[in-house]
């Protein structure tokens, strides 16, 4: 990790945003993703609009992997490249939750 970005989920907008510490620019990095990025719980025990998840970073902060409700997405933190569905939309098409499973304790860089 280079520590160049601060990333967070806006539960009202249901989008991931980042702040580039060097340039001072804030951007919505998941605007191109049409699938839900939040768990829409109706349970009294679980809040609605919590993010599905941030999986990890590519080397040198070149991309981020974000979980949508069903699929995993590769997202450019600079917003120059459109988000890429790493699951080819299979999760959404079949309403199957596809998740990244990390069975190590070490943070993973891709």
DSSP file (Angstrom, degrees, kcal/mol; ACC not computed):
  #  RESIDUE AA STRUCTURE BP1 BP2  ACC     N-H-->O    O-->H-N    N-H-->O    O-->H-N    TCO  KAPPA ALPHA  PHI   PSI    X-CA   Y-CA   Z-CA
    1    1 A X              0   0    0      0, 0.0    58,-0.1     0, 0.0   108,-0.0   0.000 360.0 360.0 360.0 139.4    0.0    0.0    0.0
    2    2 A X        -     0   0    0      3,-0.0    57,-0.0    57,-0.0     0, 0.0   0.637 360.0-129.6 -95.8 -14.9    1.3    3.4   -0.8
    3    3 A X        +     0   0    0      2,-0.1    18,-0.1     1,-0.0    58,-0.0   0.734  68.7 128.8  74.9  21.2   -1.0    5.3    1.5
    4    4 A X        +     0   0    0     17,-0.1    17,-2.8    16,-0.1    18,-0.5   0.693  61.6  50.5 -81.4 -20.2   -2.0    7.7   -1.3
    5    5 A X  E     -A   20   0A   0     15,-0.2     2,-0.4    16,-0.1    15,-0.2  -0.874  56.2-156.4-125.3 151.0   -5.8    7.2   -0.8
    6    6 A X  E     -A   19   0A   0     13,-1.8    13,-2.5    -2,-0.3     2,-0.4  -0.994  26.7-167.6-114.6 130.9   -8.5    7.3    1.9
    7    7 A X  E     +A   18   0A   0     -2,-0.4     2,-0.3    11,-0.2    11,-0.2  -0.946  12.7 161.6-125.1 142.5  -11.5    5.2    0.9
    8    8 A X  E     -A   17   0A   0      9,-2.2     9,-2.9    -2,-0.4     2,-0.5  -0.973  34.6-116.2-153.0 164.7  -15.0    5.1    2.4
    9    9 A X  E     -A   16   0A   0     -2,-0.3     2,-0.8     7,-0.2     7,-0.2  -0.917  18.3-147.4-107.3 127.6  -18.6    4.0    1.7
   10   10 A X  E  >> -A   15   0A   0      5,-3.0     4,-2.1    -2,-0.5     5,-1.2  -0.852   8.6-163.9 -93.7 108.5  -21.3    6.6    1.6
   11   11 A X  T  45S+     0   0    0     -2,-0.8    -1,-0.1     1,-0.2     5,-0.0   0.740  86.5  51.1 -71.2 -22.8  -24.4    4.8    2.9
   12   12 A X  T  45S+     0   0    0      1,-0.1    -1,-0.2     3,-0.1    -2,-0.0   0.922 120.4  33.1 -76.6 -45.1  -26.8    7.5    1.7
   13   13 A X  T  45S-     0   0    0      2,-0.2    -2,-0.2     0, 0.0    -1,-0.1   0.677  99.6-138.0 -81.0 -18.4  -25.4    7.5   -1.9
   14   14 A X  T  <5 +     0   0    0     -4,-2.1    23,-0.3     1,-0.2     2,-0.3   0.908  63.1 118.5  56.8  46.3  -24.6    3.7   -1.7
   15   15 A X  E   < -A   10   0A   0     -5,-1.2    -5,-3.0    22,-0.1     2,-0.4  -0.957  66.1-120.0-137.7 154.0  -21.3    4.4   -3.4
   16   16 A X  E     -A    9   0A   0     -2,-0.3    13,-1.9    -7,-0.2    14,-1.0  -0.797  33.5-173.7 -91.9 138.5  -17.6    4.0   -2.6
   17   17 A X  E     -AB   8  28A   0     -9,-2.9    -9,-2.2    -2,-0.4     2,-0.3  -0.883   7.5-158.6-126.0 158.7  -15.5    7.2   -2.7
   18   18 A X  E     -AB   7  27A   0      9,-2.3     9,-2.4    -2,-0.3     2,-0.5  -0.974   9.5-147.9-137.0 158.6  -11.9    8.0   -2.3
   19   19 A X  E     -AB   6  26A   0    -13,-2.5   -13,-1.8    -2,-0.3     2,-0.8  -0.991  15.4-142.9-123.0 120.7   -9.7   11.0   -1.4
   20   20 A X  E  >  -A    5   0A   0      5,-2.8     4,-2.8    -2,-0.5     5,-0.4  -0.771   8.9-158.8 -85.3 112.9   -6.3   11.3   -3.1
   21   21 A X  T  4 S+     0   0    0    -17,-2.8    -1,-0.2    -2,-0.8   -16,-0.1   0.828  88.5  48.4 -63.5 -33.9   -4.1   12.7   -0.3
   22   22 A X  T  4 S+     0   0    0    -18,-0.5    -1,-0.2     1,-0.1   -17,-0.1   0.941 123.8  27.5 -73.5 -48.5   -1.5   14.0   -2.9
   23   23 A X  T  4 S-     0   0    0      2,-0.1    -2,-0.2     1,-0.0    -1,-0.1   0.699  95.6-131.0 -89.7 -19.9   -4.0   15.8   -5.2
   24   24 A X     <  +     0   0    0     -4,-2.8     2,-0.4     1,-0.3    -3,-0.2   0.625  56.7 145.5  78.7  12.9   -6.7   16.6   -2.7
   25   25 A X        -     0   0    0     -5,-0.4    -5,-2.8     2,-0.0     2,-0.4  -0.702  35.4-159.8 -90.7 133.7   -9.4   15.2   -5.1
   26   26 A X  E     +B   19   0A   0     -2,-0.4     2,-0.3    -7,-0.2    -7,-0.2  -0.928  20.3 171.8-106.2 134.2  -12.4   13.4   -3.9
   27   27 A X  E     -B   18   0A   0     -9,-2.4    -9,-2.3    -2,-0.4     2,-0.7  -0.996  39.9-120.0-143.6 150.5  -14.2   11.1   -6.4
   28   28 A X  E     -B   17   0A   0     -2,-0.3     3,-0.4   -11,-0.2   -11,-0.3  -0.807  30.7-174.6 -82.2 117.4  -17.0    8.5   -6.5
   29   29 A X  S    S+     0   0    0    -13,-1.9    47,-0.2    -2,-0.7     3,-0.2   0.548  74.5  49.7 -96.7  -7.3  -15.1    5.5   -7.8
   30   30 A X    >   +     0   0    0    -14,-1.0     3,-2.0     1,-0.1    -1,-0.2   0.175  69.0 114.9-115.3  17.5  -18.0    3.1   -8.2
   31   31 A X  T 3  S+     0   0    0     -3,-0.4    -1,-0.1     1,-0.3    -2,-0.1   0.804  74.6  58.0 -59.2 -29.9  -20.4    5.3  -10.2
   32   32 A X  T 3  S+     0   0    0     -3,-0.2     2,-0.6     2,-0.0    -1,-0.3   0.489  85.1  94.7 -79.8  -2.0  -20.2    3.0  -13.2
   33   33 A X    <   -     0   0    0     -3,-2.0     4,-0.1     1,-0.1    -3,-0.1  -0.815  50.5-175.3 -95.2 118.8  -21.4    0.0  -11.2
   34   34 A X        +     0   0    0     -2,-0.6    -1,-0.1     2,-0.1     3,-0.1   0.684  57.4  89.8 -87.3 -19.1  -25.1   -0.5  -11.6
   35   35 A X  S    S-     0   0    0      1,-0.1     2,-0.2     2,-0.0    -2,-0.1  -0.365  93.9 -85.8 -75.4 160.1  -25.4   -3.4   -9.2
   36   36 A X        -     0   0    0      1,-0.1    33,-3.1    32,-0.1    34,-0.3  -0.430  33.2-170.3 -66.8 133.9  -26.1   -2.8   -5.5
   37   37 A X        +     0   0    0    -23,-0.3    15,-2.3    31,-0.3    16,-0.4   0.329  67.2  67.3-103.1   3.3  -23.0   -2.1   -3.4
   38   38 A X  E    S-C   51   0B   0     13,-0.3     2,-0.6    14,-0.1    13,-0.2  -0.919  84.3-115.9-126.1 150.2  -24.9   -2.3   -0.1
   39   39 A X  E     -C   50   0B   0     11,-3.0    10,-1.5    -2,-0.3     2,-1.1  -0.748  26.0-152.2 -80.5 125.1  -26.6   -5.0    1.8
   40   40 A X        -     0   0    0     -2,-0.6     2,-0.2     8,-0.2     8,-0.2  -0.591  23.8-179.9-103.4  72.1  -30.2   -4.1    1.9
   41   41 A X        -     0   0    0     -2,-1.1     7,-0.0     6,-0.4    -2,-0.0  -0.445  27.1-173.6 -77.4 141.4  -31.3   -5.8    5.1
   42   42 A X        +     0   0    0     -2,-0.2     2,-0.2     5,-0.1    -1,-0.1   0.276  52.3 117.4-109.5   5.9  -34.8   -5.6    6.5
   43   43 A X    >   -     0   0    0      1,-0.1     3,-0.7     3,-0.1    -2,-0.1  -0.474  65.7-139.9 -74.5 143.3  -33.8   -7.4    9.6
   44   44 A X  T 3  S+     0   0    0      1,-0.2    -1,-0.1    -2,-0.2     3,-0.0   0.718 103.6  56.2 -72.3 -20.6  -34.1   -5.5   12.9
   45   45 A X  T 3  S+     0   0    0      1,-0.1     2,-0.4     2,-0.0    -1,-0.2   0.531 107.5  50.5 -88.2  -6.6  -30.8   -7.0   14.0
   46   46 A X  S <  S-     0   0    0     -3,-0.7    -1,-0.1     0, 0.0    -3,-0.1  -0.992  82.1-124.1-137.7 128.9  -28.8   -5.7   11.1
   47   47 A X        -     0   0    0     -2,-0.4     3,-0.4     1,-0.1    -6,-0.4  -0.333  27.2-121.2 -69.9 152.4  -28.6   -2.2    9.7
   48   48 A X  S    S+     0   0    0      1,-0.2    -8,-0.2    -8,-0.2    -1,-0.1  -0.467  86.1  32.4 -84.8 163.1  -29.5   -1.5    6.0
   49   49 A X  S    S+     0   0    0    -10,-1.5     2,-0.3     1,-0.2    -1,-0.2   0.751  73.2 148.2  63.6  29.9  -27.1    0.1    3.5
   50   50 A X  E     -C   39   0B   0    -11,-0.9   -11,-3.0    -3,-0.4    -1,-0.2  -0.733  56.2 -98.0 -87.5 147.1  -23.9   -1.3    4.9
   51   51 A X  E     -C   38   0B   0     -2,-0.3   -13,-0.3   -13,-0.2     3,-0.1  -0.292  17.3-133.0 -67.1 147.2  -21.3   -1.9    2.2
   52   52 A X        -     0   0    0    -15,-2.3     2,-0.2    15,-0.3    16,-0.2   0.868  68.8 -80.0 -66.0 -36.2  -20.8   -5.4    0.8
   53   53 A X  E     -D   67   0C   0     14,-0.5    14,-3.0   -16,-0.4     2,-0.6  -0.521  19.1-112.9 147.9 150.5  -17.1   -5.0    1.3
   54   54 A X  E     -D   66   0C   0     12,-0.2    12,-0.2    -2,-0.2     3,-0.1  -0.951  30.3-174.7-102.8 119.3  -13.7   -3.8    0.3
   55   55 A X  E     -     0   0C   0     10,-2.7     2,-0.3    -2,-0.6    53,-0.2   0.921  46.5 -69.1 -86.3 -47.6  -11.6   -6.8   -0.6
   56   56 A X  E     -D   65   0C   0      9,-1.2     9,-3.0    51,-0.1     2,-0.3  -0.989  42.8 -84.1 172.9-177.6   -8.1   -5.4   -1.2
   57   57 A X  E     -De  64 109C   0     51,-0.7    53,-1.5    -2,-0.3     7,-0.2  -0.859  28.8-125.6-116.1 146.2   -5.8   -3.3   -3.3
   58   58 A X    >   -     0   0    0      5,-3.2     3,-1.4    -2,-0.3     5,-0.2  -0.468  55.9 -71.4 -76.3 162.2   -3.7   -4.1   -6.3
   59   59 A X  G >  S+     0   0    0      1,-0.3     3,-1.6     2,-0.2    -1,-0.2  -0.216 120.8  13.6 -56.6 145.4    0.1   -3.3   -6.0
   60   60 A X  G 3  S-     0   0    0      1,-0.3    -1,-0.3     2,-0.1    -2,-0.0   0.713 124.3 -79.8  59.2  24.3    1.0    0.3   -6.0
   61   61 A X  G <  S+     0   0    0     -3,-1.4    16,-0.3     2,-0.1    -1,-0.3   0.787  89.6 143.0  57.9  30.0   -2.7    1.3   -5.4
   62   62 A X    <   -     0   0    0     -3,-1.6     2,-0.3    -4,-0.2    16,-0.2   0.734  69.3  -3.1 -74.5 -21.7   -3.4    0.8   -9.1
   63   63 A X        -     0   0    0     -5,-0.2    -5,-3.2    13,-0.2     2,-0.4  -0.981  61.4-137.9-162.4 163.5   -6.8   -0.7   -8.4
   64   64 A X  E     -DF  57  75C   0     11,-2.5    11,-3.1    -2,-0.3     2,-0.6  -0.957  14.2-137.7-126.0 143.6   -9.2   -1.8   -5.7
   65   65 A X  E     -DF  56  74C   0     -9,-3.0   -10,-2.7    -2,-0.4    -9,-1.2  -0.928  26.9-176.6-103.3 124.7  -11.4   -4.9   -5.5
   66   66 A X  E     -DF  54  73C   0      7,-2.6     7,-2.9    -2,-0.6     2,-0.5  -0.956  21.7-132.1-122.6 136.9  -14.8   -4.2   -4.2
   67   67 A X  E     -DF  53  72C   0    -14,-3.0   -14,-0.5    -2,-0.4   -15,-0.3  -0.758  20.3-167.0 -85.6 128.6  -17.6   -6.6   -3.4
   68   68 A X        -     0   0    0      3,-3.4   -31,-0.3    -2,-0.5   -32,-0.1  -0.333  50.2 -79.3 -92.9-171.3  -21.0   -5.7   -4.8
   69   69 A X  S    S+     0   0    0    -33,-3.1   -32,-0.1    -2,-0.1     3,-0.1   0.901 123.7   1.4 -59.6 -39.7  -24.1   -7.5   -3.6
   70   70 A X  S    S+     0   0    0    -34,-0.3    28,-2.8    27,-0.2     2,-0.2   0.731 126.2  43.2-117.9 -34.3  -23.4  -10.5   -5.9
   71   71 A X  S    S-     0   0    0     26,-0.1    -3,-3.4    20,-0.1     2,-0.4  -0.595  70.3-116.2-116.6 171.6  -20.1   -9.9   -7.9
   72   72 A X  E     -F   67   0C   0     -5,-0.2    14,-2.1    -2,-0.2    15,-0.7  -0.887  29.6-159.3-107.6 140.3  -16.6   -8.6   -7.4
   73   73 A X  E     -FG  66  85C   0     -7,-2.9    -7,-2.6    -2,-0.4     2,-0.6  -0.952  16.1-142.3-125.2 139.8  -15.4   -5.5   -9.2
   74   74 A X  E     -FG  65  84C   0     10,-2.9    10,-2.5    -2,-0.4     2,-0.4  -0.895  30.2-169.8 -95.4 123.3  -12.0   -4.1  -10.0
   75   75 A X  E     -F   64   0C   0    -11,-3.1   -11,-2.5    -2,-0.6     2,-0.6  -0.947  22.0-133.0-124.0 135.4  -12.1   -0.3   -9.6
   76   76 A X    >   -     0   0    0      5,-0.5     3,-1.3    -2,-0.4   -13,-0.2  -0.763  11.0-152.2 -84.3 118.3   -9.6    2.4  -10.6
   77   77 A X  T 3  S+     0   0    0     -2,-0.6    -1,-0.1   -16,-0.3   -14,-0.1   0.721  96.7  53.6 -66.3 -18.9   -9.0    4.8   -7.7
   78   78 A X  T 3  S-     0   0    0    -16,-0.2    -1,-0.3   -49,-0.1   -15,-0.0   0.588 106.1-128.9 -88.6 -11.1   -8.1    7.6  -10.1
   79   79 A X  S <  S+     0   0    0     -3,-1.3    -2,-0.1     2,-0.1     4,-0.1   0.625  75.4 118.2  75.7  12.4  -11.4    7.1  -12.1
   80   80 A X        +     0   0    0      2,-0.1     2,-0.3     1,-0.0    -1,-0.0   0.816  69.3  50.2 -79.7 -31.0   -9.6    6.9  -15.4
   81   81 A X  S    S-     0   0    0      3,-0.0    -5,-0.5     1,-0.0    -2,-0.1  -0.842  89.9-113.4-109.1 144.5  -10.8    3.3  -16.2
   82   82 A X        -     0   0    0     -2,-0.3    -8,-0.1     1,-0.1    -2,-0.1  -0.436  46.1 -91.0 -68.9 148.1  -14.3    2.0  -16.0
   83   83 A X        -     0   0    0     -2,-0.1     2,-0.5    -8,-0.1    -8,-0.2  -0.301  40.5-142.9 -58.3 145.5  -15.0   -0.6  -13.3
   84   84 A X  E     -G   74   0C   0    -10,-2.5   -10,-2.9    -3,-0.1     2,-0.8  -0.961   7.6-134.1-116.4 125.6  -14.5   -4.2  -14.4
   85   85 A X  E >   -G   73   0C   0     -2,-0.5     3,-1.3   -12,-0.2   -12,-0.2  -0.699  15.3-164.5 -78.1 109.6  -16.8   -7.0  -13.2
   86   86 A X  T 3  S+     0   0    0    -14,-2.1    -1,-0.2    -2,-0.8   -13,-0.2   0.644  88.0  50.8 -71.0 -15.1  -14.3   -9.8  -12.3
   87   87 A X  T >  S-     0   0    0    -15,-0.7     3,-1.8    11,-0.1    -1,-0.3   0.335 107.4-123.2-103.5   4.6  -17.2  -12.3  -12.3
   88   88 A X  T <   -     0   0    0     -3,-1.3    -2,-0.1     1,-0.3   -17,-0.0   0.762  64.9 -67.3  58.3  26.5  -18.5  -11.4  -15.7
   89   89 A X  T 3> S+     0   0    0    -17,-0.2     4,-2.6     1,-0.1    -1,-0.3   0.546 101.3 129.8  76.5   7.8  -21.9  -10.7  -14.1
   90   90 A X  H <>  +     0   0    0     -3,-1.8     4,-2.1     1,-0.2     6,-0.3   0.894  69.2  54.0 -63.0 -40.4  -22.5  -14.3  -13.2
   91   91 A X  H  >>S+     0   0    0      1,-0.2     5,-2.3     2,-0.2     4,-0.6   0.939 113.3  41.4 -59.7 -48.0  -23.4  -13.6   -9.6
   92   92 A X  H >45S+     0   0    0      3,-0.2     3,-0.7     1,-0.2    -2,-0.2   0.916 113.7  52.9 -66.2 -43.4  -26.1  -11.0  -10.5
   93   93 A X  H 3<5S+     0   0    0     -4,-2.6    -1,-0.2     1,-0.2    -2,-0.2   0.852 122.6  29.8 -60.9 -35.2  -27.4  -13.2  -13.4
   94   94 A X  H 3<5S-     0   0    0     -4,-2.1    -1,-0.2    -5,-0.2    -2,-0.2   0.339 105.2-122.6-106.1   5.3  -27.9  -16.2  -11.1
   95   95 A X  T <<5 +     0   0    0     -3,-0.7     2,-0.5    -4,-0.6    -3,-0.2   0.889  63.4 146.3  47.2  46.1  -28.5  -14.2   -7.8
   96   96 A X      < -     0   0    0     -5,-2.3     2,-0.8    -6,-0.3    -1,-0.2  -0.941  52.0-127.8-110.8 128.1  -25.5  -16.0   -6.3
   97   97 A X        -     0   0    0     -2,-0.5     2,-0.5    -3,-0.1   -27,-0.2  -0.665  25.2-165.6 -77.3 112.1  -23.3  -14.2   -3.8
   98   98 A X        -     0   0    0    -28,-2.8     2,-0.3    -2,-0.8   -30,-0.2  -0.884  13.3-179.0 -99.6 127.9  -19.7  -14.5   -5.1
   99   99 A X        -     0   0    0     -2,-0.5     2,-0.5   -32,-0.1   -27,-0.1  -0.930  31.5-118.6-131.3 149.7  -17.2  -13.6   -2.4
  100  100 A X        -     0   0    0     -2,-0.3     2,-0.6     2,-0.0   -33,-0.0  -0.765  30.5-157.0 -83.2 125.9  -13.4  -13.4   -2.1
  101  101 A X        -     0   0    0     -2,-0.5     2,-0.6     2,-0.0    -2,-0.0  -0.934   9.1-171.4-110.2 121.3  -12.2  -15.8    0.6
  102  102 A X        -     0   0    0     -2,-0.6    -2,-0.0     1,-0.1     6,-0.0  -0.945   6.6-178.3-113.5 113.3   -8.9  -15.0    2.2
  103  103 A X        +     0   0    0     -2,-0.6     2,-0.3     2,-0.0    -1,-0.1   0.219  58.7  80.2 -98.2  14.9   -7.7  -17.8    4.4
  104  104 A X  S    S-     0   0    0      2,-0.2     4,-0.1     1,-0.1    -2,-0.1  -0.750  75.1-133.2-113.9 165.9   -4.5  -16.1    5.5
  105  105 A X  S    S+     0   0    0     -2,-0.3     2,-0.2     2,-0.1    -1,-0.1   0.576  79.8  95.2 -90.5 -11.5   -3.9  -13.5    8.2
  106  106 A X  S    S-     0   0    0      1,-0.1    -2,-0.2     0, 0.0     2,-0.1  -0.577  84.5-110.1 -82.5 140.0   -1.7  -11.4    5.9
  107  107 A X        -     0   0    0     -2,-0.2     2,-0.5     1,-0.1    -1,-0.1  -0.417  38.5-128.5 -62.3 145.6   -3.2   -8.5    3.9
  108  108 A X        -     0   0    0    -53,-0.2   -51,-0.7    -4,-0.1     2,-0.4  -0.863  20.7-167.8-108.2 129.9   -3.3   -9.4    0.2
  109  109 A X  B      e   57   0C   0     -2,-0.5   -51,-0.2   -53,-0.1   -53,-0.0  -0.930 360.0 360.0-107.8 137.5   -1.9   -7.3   -2.6
  110  110 A X              0   0    0    -53,-1.5   -52,-0.2    -2,-0.4    -1,-0.1   0.406 360.0 360.0 -99.8 360.0   -2.8   -8.4   -6.2
